Amino acid sequence: MAADAIREVLARRKAAAGMRALLLAGCDLLADEYDNIKTSITMPDGSLSTDPLDAWAVEKVSAMDDWIASVKATLYPTTPEAEGGSDD
């Protein structure tokens, strides 16, 4: 029974590592496109363009910001519990 439990833990860790690798690869793939799009719609004062022709790009940059933040929160949690700590 202990061997089955160990195999289960190892399988879950392998699956989690695979998912982490996929998310990191996705972040890397998005990074260049994100930078290019954001640069193209950033105004001299640092704000994003309000030109209606740039609305699609502003929407994409916003969606990418949200996705990147969610991936970072998933991959790099900052709570003590997520880092293996405890309140005990």
All heavy atoms as an XYZ file, in Angstrom:
649
protein
N       0.825     -1.186      0.000
C       0.000      0.000      0.000
C       0.874      1.257      0.000
O       0.575      2.212     -0.697
C      -0.945     -0.003      1.198
C      -1.788      1.210      1.150
S      -3.416      1.380      1.814
C      -3.943      0.141      2.777
N       1.957      1.261      0.757
C       2.856      2.413      0.797
C       3.496      2.644     -0.566
O       3.668      3.784     -0.993
C       3.927      2.210      1.855
N       3.829      1.565     -1.260
C       4.423      1.694     -2.597
C       3.438      2.361     -3.556
O       3.836      3.186     -4.382
C       4.854      0.335     -3.120
N       2.156      2.015     -3.449
C       1.139      2.643     -4.296
C       1.024      4.140     -3.995
O       0.892      4.945     -4.915
C      -0.230      1.980     -4.087
C      -0.285      0.571     -4.661
O       0.557      0.251     -5.534
O      -1.158     -0.196     -4.224
N       1.083      4.475     -2.736
C       1.009      5.883     -2.336
C       2.209      6.658     -2.863
O       2.071      7.791     -3.353
C       0.917      6.003     -0.815
N       3.366      6.059     -2.793
C       4.585      6.712     -3.306
C       4.480      6.906     -4.812
O       4.809      7.970     -5.336
C       5.838      5.898     -2.918
C       6.068      5.996     -1.409
C       7.062      6.381     -3.692
C       7.132      5.068     -0.877
N       4.013      5.857     -5.516
C       3.838      5.984     -6.973
C       2.852      7.090     -7.315
O       3.050      7.843     -8.260
C       3.384      4.652     -7.569
C       4.526      3.685     -7.817
C       4.086      2.504     -8.684
N       3.271      1.541     -7.957
C       3.761      0.593     -7.156
N       5.057      0.467     -6.989
N       2.949     -0.236     -6.540
N       1.793      7.188     -6.540
C       0.787      8.231     -6.770
C       1.392      9.624     -6.568
O       1.169     10.532     -7.361
C      -0.408      8.029     -5.840
C      -1.457      9.107     -5.929
C      -2.181      9.148     -7.264
O      -2.233      8.121     -7.970
O      -2.717     10.229     -7.605
N       2.150      9.805     -5.512
C       2.801     11.093     -5.250
C       3.764     11.432     -6.378
O       3.788     12.555     -6.880
C       3.527     11.087     -3.885
C       4.442     12.286     -3.740
C       2.511     11.043     -2.757
N       4.554     10.470     -6.806
C       5.514     10.700     -7.889
C       4.795     11.036     -9.197
O       5.233     11.920     -9.946
C       6.433      9.489     -8.063
C       7.406      9.230     -6.906
C       8.175      7.933     -7.147
C       8.347     10.404     -6.708
N       3.696     10.364     -9.481
C       2.932     10.639    -10.697
C       2.347     12.049    -10.662
O       2.376     12.770    -11.668
C       1.818      9.604    -10.868
N       1.844     12.451     -9.507
C       1.292     13.809     -9.386
C       2.380     14.865     -9.531
O       2.167     15.894    -10.152
C       0.568     13.975     -8.057
C      -0.743     13.238     -8.021
C      -1.460     13.449     -6.731
N      -2.661     12.638     -6.688
C      -3.670     12.872     -5.895
N      -3.621     13.879     -5.039
N      -4.723     12.098     -5.917
N       3.536     14.606     -8.947
C       4.647     15.559     -9.083
C       5.098     15.660    -10.536
O       5.400     16.740    -11.026
C       5.819     15.151     -8.196
C       5.587     15.444     -6.747
C       6.801     15.133     -5.932
N       6.556     15.441     -4.531
C       7.424     15.201     -3.570
N       8.591     14.660     -3.853
N       7.121     15.507     -2.331
N       5.141     14.530    -11.235
C       5.535     14.537    -12.648
C       4.513     15.316    -13.471
O       4.889     16.108    -14.343
C       5.668     13.104    -13.163
C       6.158     13.015    -14.580
C       6.349     11.571    -15.021
C       6.853     11.510    -16.441
N       7.056     10.126    -16.890
N       3.239     15.113    -13.204
C       2.186     15.836    -13.920
C       2.271     17.336    -13.637
O       2.150     18.159    -14.552
C       0.808     15.298    -13.535
N       2.504     17.694    -12.394
C       2.628     19.113    -12.028
C       3.847     19.737    -12.699
O       3.786     20.865    -13.195
C       2.708     19.267    -10.508
N       4.946     19.010    -12.742
C       6.155     19.525    -13.392
C       5.912     19.709    -14.889
O       6.363     20.697    -15.474
C       7.326     18.579    -13.152
N       5.190     18.798    -15.495
C       4.862     18.920    -16.915
C       3.991     20.136    -17.188
O       4.219     20.885    -18.146
N       3.008     20.362    -16.337
C       2.130     21.513    -16.501
C       2.898     22.814    -16.289
O       2.733     23.782    -17.024
C       0.946     21.429    -15.532
C      -0.083     22.512    -15.745
S      -0.790     22.551    -17.406
C      -1.753     21.069    -17.379
N       3.766     22.832    -15.311
C       4.606     24.006    -15.051
C       5.468     24.311    -16.282
O       5.589     25.448    -16.704
C       5.476     23.774    -13.822
C       6.337     24.944    -13.428
C       7.127     24.611    -12.172
N       6.239     24.458    -11.040
C       6.099     25.341    -10.068
N       6.821     26.429    -10.060
N       5.264     25.146     -9.077
N       6.056     23.283    -16.871
C       6.899     23.465    -18.054
C       6.078     24.016    -19.224
O       6.549     24.899    -19.955
C       7.567     22.147    -18.437
N       4.868     23.512    -19.401
C       4.004     24.026    -20.468
C       3.642     25.491    -20.247
O       3.651     26.298    -21.187
C       2.725     23.196    -20.566
C       2.866     21.819    -21.175
C       1.552     21.040    -21.019
C       3.258     21.913    -22.635
N       3.325     25.837    -19.022
C       2.983     27.231    -18.726
C       4.181     28.156    -18.936
O       4.046     29.251    -19.486
C       2.454     27.360    -17.300
C       1.064     26.791    -17.072
C       0.734     26.764    -15.590
C       0.025     27.594    -17.836
N       5.345     27.722    -18.519
C       6.543     28.531    -18.721
C       6.857     28.694    -20.208
O       7.223     29.785    -20.660
C       7.742     27.919    -17.987
C       7.705     28.056    -16.471
C       8.819     27.233    -15.833
C       7.824     29.512    -16.055
N       6.692     27.641    -20.977
C       6.912     27.726    -22.421
C       5.908     28.684    -23.049
O       6.267     29.480    -23.927
C       6.800     26.337    -23.055
N       4.659     28.630    -22.603
C       3.647     29.559    -23.102
C       3.991     30.999    -22.785
O       3.817     31.890    -23.623
N       4.485     31.229    -21.589
C       4.907     32.590    -21.206
C       6.029     33.073    -22.113
O       6.021     34.220    -22.570
C       5.369     32.622    -19.749
S       4.037     32.623    -18.551
N       6.987     32.213    -22.376
C       8.106     32.590    -23.235
C       7.633     32.908    -24.655
O       8.083     33.874    -25.271
C       9.162     31.486    -23.281
C       9.933     31.350    -21.983
O       9.894     32.287    -21.151
O      10.569     30.295    -21.797
N       6.721     32.092    -25.176
C       6.206     32.324    -26.525
C       5.428     33.633    -26.615
O       5.496     34.344    -27.619
C       5.308     31.162    -26.962
C       6.018     29.847    -27.234
C       5.005     28.730    -27.438
C       6.929     29.968    -28.440
N       4.687     33.935    -25.577
C       3.900     35.164    -25.570
C       4.740     36.424    -25.370
O       4.359     37.497    -25.820
C       2.879     35.113    -24.429
C       1.470     34.745    -24.755
C       0.622     34.708    -23.506
C       0.863     35.664    -25.762
N       5.866     36.303    -24.729
C       6.647     37.468    -24.330
C       7.016     38.368    -25.501
O       6.824     39.586    -25.432
C       7.900     37.032    -23.578
N       7.541     37.799    -26.567
C       7.941     38.626    -27.707
C       6.744     39.318    -28.345
O       6.789     40.512    -28.649
C       8.670     37.790    -28.761
C      10.058     37.384    -28.315
O      10.638     38.081    -27.454
O      10.569     36.381    -28.833
N       5.692     38.574    -28.569
C       4.506     39.164    -29.194
C       3.904     40.243    -28.299
O       3.517     41.310    -28.770
C       3.470     38.076    -29.486
C       2.341     38.540    -30.358
C       2.772     38.952    -31.756
O       3.803     38.487    -32.256
O       2.051     39.767    -32.354
N       3.845     39.975    -27.024
C       3.329     40.940    -26.061
C       4.138     42.239    -26.114
O       3.580     43.328    -26.208
C       3.371     40.329    -24.660
C       3.040     41.291    -23.550
C       1.717     41.551    -23.220
C       4.046     41.921    -22.831
C       1.401     42.422    -22.196
C       3.739     42.798    -21.809
C       2.417     43.044    -21.492
O       2.111     43.921    -20.479
N       5.455     42.113    -26.060
C       6.314     43.300    -26.093
C       6.108     44.100    -27.384
O       6.027     45.327    -27.346
C       7.793     42.911    -25.958
C       8.153     42.442    -24.559
O       7.403     42.731    -23.606
O       9.197     41.774    -24.432
N       6.036     43.405    -28.513
C       5.845     44.087    -29.791
C       4.507     44.820    -29.849
O       4.443     45.976    -30.286
C       5.943     43.104    -30.959
C       7.338     42.564    -31.155
O       8.317     43.203    -30.797
N       7.435     41.378    -31.729
N       3.455     44.153    -29.436
C       2.130     44.782    -29.472
C       2.080     45.962    -28.510
O       1.631     47.051    -28.867
C       1.007     43.769    -29.148
C       0.902     42.719    -30.252
C      -0.326     44.478    -28.969
C      -0.045     41.572    -29.916
N       2.548     45.746    -27.278
C       2.466     46.818    -26.286
C       3.293     48.027    -26.711
O       2.847     49.175    -26.561
C       2.911     46.322    -24.906
C       2.603     47.331    -23.821
C       2.694     46.740    -22.449
C       2.289     47.800    -21.430
N       2.338     47.288    -20.081
N       4.475     47.800    -27.253
C       5.311     48.904    -27.717
C       4.608     49.694    -28.819
O       4.664     50.930    -28.835
C       6.669     48.375    -28.231
O       7.346     47.750    -27.133
C       7.541     49.491    -28.781
N       3.919     48.995    -29.694
C       3.269     49.663    -30.820
C       2.085     50.536    -30.407
O       1.684     51.416    -31.160
C       2.820     48.641    -31.863
O       1.689     47.926    -31.416
N       1.534     50.309    -29.221
C       0.357     51.085    -28.794
C       0.622     51.947    -27.564
O      -0.294     52.562    -27.030
C      -0.851     50.159    -28.524
C      -0.532     49.130    -27.434
C      -1.322     49.501    -29.809
C      -1.711     48.340    -26.947
N       1.883     52.001    -27.121
C       2.223     52.810    -25.957
C       2.539     54.236    -26.396
O       3.360     54.454    -27.284
C       3.410     52.214    -25.191
O       3.044     50.901    -24.739
C       3.777     53.056    -23.984
N       1.884     55.180    -25.768
C       2.077     56.590    -26.092
C       3.316     57.117    -25.361
O       3.805     56.493    -24.426
C       0.826     57.390    -25.673
C      -0.493     56.858    -26.226
S      -0.535     56.487    -27.980
C      -0.066     57.976    -28.746
N       3.839     58.266    -25.778
C       5.040     58.824    -25.139
C       4.906     59.010    -23.625
O       5.894     58.908    -22.892
C       5.229     60.170    -25.842
C       4.607     59.971    -27.183
C       3.429     59.058    -26.941
N       3.687     59.241    -23.140
C       3.502     59.428    -21.696
C       3.352     58.103    -20.940
O       3.154     58.080    -19.733
C       2.301     60.330    -21.423
C       0.969     59.690    -21.803
O       0.952     58.558    -22.331
O      -0.071     60.343    -21.582
N       3.455     56.968    -21.661
C       3.368     55.653    -21.034
C       1.983     55.039    -21.045
O       1.823     53.873    -20.712
N       0.985     55.829    -21.405
C      -0.373     55.291    -21.467
C      -0.568     54.508    -22.761
O       0.222     54.630    -23.697
C      -1.394     56.429    -21.393
O      -1.293     57.250    -22.551
N      -1.617     53.696    -22.790
C      -1.933     52.959    -24.002
C      -2.817     53.815    -24.907
O      -3.588     54.652    -24.440
C      -2.631     51.644    -23.667
C      -1.812     50.638    -22.865
C      -2.610     49.376    -22.616
C      -0.499     50.311    -23.557
N      -2.701     53.579    -26.185
C      -3.434     54.334    -27.194
C      -4.940     54.255    -26.970
O      -5.475     53.219    -26.574
C      -3.105     53.787    -28.582
O      -3.902     54.395    -29.568
N      -5.609     55.365    -27.246
C      -7.080     55.402    -27.204
C      -7.664     55.440    -28.609
O      -8.874     55.543    -28.770
C      -7.573     56.618    -26.400
O      -7.047     57.806    -26.998
C      -7.152     56.519    -24.946
N      -6.809     55.336    -29.617
C      -7.260     55.327    -31.017
C      -8.124     54.092    -31.244
O      -7.717     52.970    -30.918
C      -6.036     55.299    -31.934
C      -6.390     55.433    -33.407
O      -7.422     54.863    -33.839
O      -5.623     56.086    -34.124
N      -9.317     54.263    -31.802
C     -10.196     53.109    -32.056
C      -9.536     52.020    -32.909
O      -9.858     50.843    -32.763
C     -11.401     53.721    -32.775
C     -11.412     55.151    -32.366
C      -9.972     55.529    -32.166
N      -8.618     52.408    -33.788
C      -7.930     51.417    -34.611
C      -6.985     50.538    -33.788
O      -6.605     49.454    -34.226
C      -7.145     52.107    -35.737
C      -7.997     52.849    -36.772
C      -7.106     53.600    -37.752
C      -8.924     51.876    -37.500
N      -6.608     50.998    -32.605
C      -5.720     50.230    -31.724
C      -6.479     49.446    -30.653
O      -5.868     48.741    -29.851
C      -4.726     51.171    -31.030
C      -3.728     51.787    -31.989
O      -3.450     51.164    -33.038
O      -3.228     52.889    -31.704
N      -7.805     49.545    -30.667
C      -8.607     48.910    -29.613
C      -8.347     47.405    -29.525
O      -8.262     46.848    -28.424
C     -10.085     49.184    -29.831
N      -8.202     46.738    -30.657
C      -7.945     45.291    -30.639
C      -6.639     44.982    -29.915
O      -6.564     44.012    -29.160
C      -7.906     44.726    -32.068
C      -6.689     45.169    -32.825
C      -6.547     46.295    -33.577
C      -5.417     44.522    -32.842
N      -5.263     46.388    -34.075
C      -4.544     45.305    -33.641
C      -4.915     43.353    -32.261
C      -3.222     44.967    -33.868
C      -3.591     43.009    -32.503
C      -2.758     43.808    -33.301
N      -5.618     45.817    -30.155
C      -4.309     45.582    -29.538
C      -4.362     45.861    -28.040
O      -3.766     45.132    -27.243
C      -3.245     46.441    -30.211
N      -5.059     46.915    -27.648
C      -5.209     47.226    -26.225
C      -5.915     46.070    -25.522
O      -5.523     45.656    -24.427
C      -5.960     48.566    -26.031
C      -6.305     48.786    -24.564
C      -5.139     49.727    -26.580
N      -6.930     45.513    -26.170
C      -7.663     44.377    -25.602
C      -6.748     43.155    -25.459
O      -6.764     42.472    -24.437
C      -8.854     44.034    -26.494
C      -9.728     42.934    -25.961
C     -10.918     42.656    -26.877
O     -11.482     43.608    -27.437
O     -11.261     41.471    -27.015
N      -5.938     42.890    -26.478
C      -5.014     41.743    -26.419
C      -3.967     41.928    -25.320
O      -3.658     40.988    -24.588
C      -4.307     41.537    -27.761
C      -5.204     41.129    -28.882
C      -5.787     39.768    -28.648
C      -6.670     39.385    -29.819
N      -7.461     38.203    -29.573
N      -3.422     43.128    -25.207
C      -2.423     43.397    -24.178
C      -3.037     43.216    -22.795
O      -2.428     42.624    -21.901
C      -1.811     44.809    -24.357
C      -1.071     45.256    -23.116
C      -0.881     44.827    -25.561
N      -4.248     43.681    -22.609
C      -4.933     43.520    -21.323
C      -5.141     42.038    -20.999
O      -4.898     41.595    -19.870
C      -6.268     44.256    -21.348
O      -6.959     44.054    -20.150
N      -5.580     41.272    -21.997
C      -5.794     39.837    -21.790
C      -4.477     39.134    -21.469
O      -4.424     38.258    -20.596
C      -6.444     39.216    -23.022
N      -3.400     39.527    -22.163
C      -2.098     38.915    -21.900
C      -1.601     39.277    -20.503
O      -1.043     38.429    -19.800
C      -1.080     39.358    -22.949
C      -1.292     38.748    -24.303
S      -0.039     39.393    -25.453
C      -0.691     38.846    -27.009
N      -1.800     40.538    -20.087
C      -1.432     40.949    -18.726
C      -2.120     40.072    -17.693
O      -1.487     39.591    -16.748
C      -1.811     42.409    -18.467
C      -0.826     43.419    -19.009
O       0.356     43.069    -19.198
O      -1.240     44.567    -19.225
N      -3.428     39.867    -17.874
C      -4.197     39.048    -16.936
C      -3.695     37.610    -16.916
O      -3.545     36.999    -15.852
C      -5.691     39.076    -17.288
C      -6.330     40.432    -17.079
O      -5.723     41.292    -16.400
O      -7.436     40.650    -17.616
N      -3.437     37.050    -18.099
C      -2.986     35.670    -18.184
C      -1.618     35.508    -17.543
O      -1.390     34.573    -16.765
C      -2.946     35.205    -19.640
C      -2.640     33.747    -19.768
C      -3.518     32.713    -19.653
C      -1.356     33.155    -20.005
N      -2.856     31.509    -19.810
C      -1.532     31.759    -20.031
C      -0.084     33.671    -20.199
C      -0.487     30.879    -20.236
C       0.969     32.792    -20.408
C       0.758     31.404    -20.429
N      -0.709     36.402    -17.846
C       0.634     36.333    -17.276
C       0.574     36.428    -15.753
O       1.242     35.677    -15.043
C       1.540     37.420    -17.879
C       1.850     37.080    -19.345
C       2.826     37.575    -17.080
C       2.480     38.217    -20.132
N      -0.260     37.330    -15.238
C      -0.397     37.473    -13.784
C      -0.943     36.185    -13.160
O      -0.472     35.756    -12.098
C      -1.297     38.658    -13.447
N      -1.911     35.551    -13.817
C      -2.481     34.321    -13.260
C      -1.468     33.185    -13.285
O      -1.392     32.389    -12.350
C      -3.768     33.927    -13.981
O      -3.502     33.485    -15.296
N      -0.665     33.110    -14.344
C       0.365     32.068    -14.413
C       1.420     32.300    -13.344
O       1.821     31.371    -12.644
C       1.006     32.011    -15.822
C       2.241     31.119    -15.825
C      -0.011     31.502    -16.834
N       1.860     33.540    -13.190
C       2.857     33.839    -12.163
C       2.324     33.496    -10.776
O       3.042     32.945     -9.944
C       3.275     35.304    -12.231
C       4.195     35.602    -13.390
C       4.614     37.047    -13.385
C       5.558     37.337    -14.535
N       5.967     38.739    -14.557
N       1.063     33.817    -10.522
C       0.479     33.512     -9.212
C       0.403     32.003     -8.983
O       0.578     31.528     -7.861
C      -0.906     34.137     -9.094
N       0.165     31.253    -10.054
C       0.089     29.800     -9.945
C       1.465     29.178     -9.767
O       1.667     28.297     -8.931
C      -0.585     29.207    -11.201
O      -1.905     29.739    -11.296
C      -0.646     27.695    -11.143
N       2.430     29.655    -10.550
C       3.762     29.059    -10.520
C       4.606     29.531     -9.359
O       5.485     28.813     -8.889
C       4.503     29.364    -11.829
C       3.921     28.735    -13.088
C       4.726     29.171    -14.305
C       3.898     27.223    -12.980
N       4.358     30.749     -8.918
C       5.189     31.343     -7.872
C       4.331     31.894     -6.742
O       4.303     33.088     -6.496
C       6.061     32.458     -8.465
C       6.841     32.006     -9.656
C       6.512     32.445    -10.929
C       7.902     31.107     -9.524
C       7.223     32.016    -12.038
C       8.611     30.678    -10.623
C       8.270     31.132    -11.886
O       8.965     30.698    -12.976
N       3.602     31.016     -6.046
C       2.753     31.482     -4.944
C       3.587     32.120     -3.842
O       4.725     31.726     -3.612
C       2.059     30.210     -4.462
C       2.913     29.095     -4.939
C       3.621     29.578     -6.177
N       3.008     33.108     -3.183
C       3.754     33.840     -2.156
C       3.271     33.583     -0.745
O       3.809     34.154      0.190
C       3.688     35.354     -2.440
O       2.318     35.756     -2.447
C       4.348     35.685     -3.764
N       2.276     32.734     -0.582
C       1.792     32.436      0.760
C       2.696     31.400      1.419
O       3.223     30.515      0.752
C       0.351     31.910      0.749
O       0.336     30.675      0.017
C      -0.607     32.894      0.105
N       2.868     31.481      2.731
C       3.703     30.483      3.433
C       3.208     29.062      3.221
O       3.991     28.146      3.062
C       3.597     30.885      4.911
C       3.206     32.327      4.889
C       2.384     32.518      3.637
N       1.881     28.883      3.162
C       1.327     27.545      2.973
C       1.720     26.985      1.615
O       2.061     25.833      1.469
C      -0.205     27.555      3.101
C      -0.717     27.883      4.476
C      -0.712     29.378      4.783
O      -0.596     30.204      3.849
O      -0.796     29.727      5.960
N       1.689     27.851      0.581
C       2.034     27.398     -0.765
C       3.511     27.101     -0.890
O       3.929     26.308     -1.720
C       1.634     28.470     -1.780
N       4.314     27.699     -0.051
C       5.753     27.480     -0.086
C       6.193     26.366      0.837
O       7.366     26.164      1.077
C       6.483     28.780      0.257
C       6.261     29.858     -0.797
C       6.867     31.189     -0.404
O       7.359     31.326      0.742
O       6.839     32.096     -1.228
N       5.226     25.653      1.406
C       5.555     24.522      2.265
C       5.624     24.867      3.740
O       5.944     24.025      4.553
N       5.335     26.103      4.062
C       5.358     26.505      5.465
C       4.023     26.219      6.127
O       3.105     25.701      5.530
N       3.933     26.572      7.378
C       2.678     26.400      8.093
C       2.587     27.442      9.194
O       3.558     28.117      9.506
C       2.582     24.994      8.685
O       3.524     24.852      9.730
N       1.413     27.543      9.759
C       1.179     28.503     10.848
C       1.515     27.913     12.205
O       1.416     28.579     13.216
C      -0.275     28.952     10.851
C      -0.620     29.767      9.617
O       0.309     30.378      9.029
O      -1.795     29.791      9.231
N       1.886     26.631     12.255
C       2.150     25.960     13.536
C       3.453     26.444     14.144
O       4.428     26.655     13.544
C       2.211     24.455     13.364
C       0.882     23.916     12.862
O       0.547     24.124     11.679
O       0.191     23.292     13.660
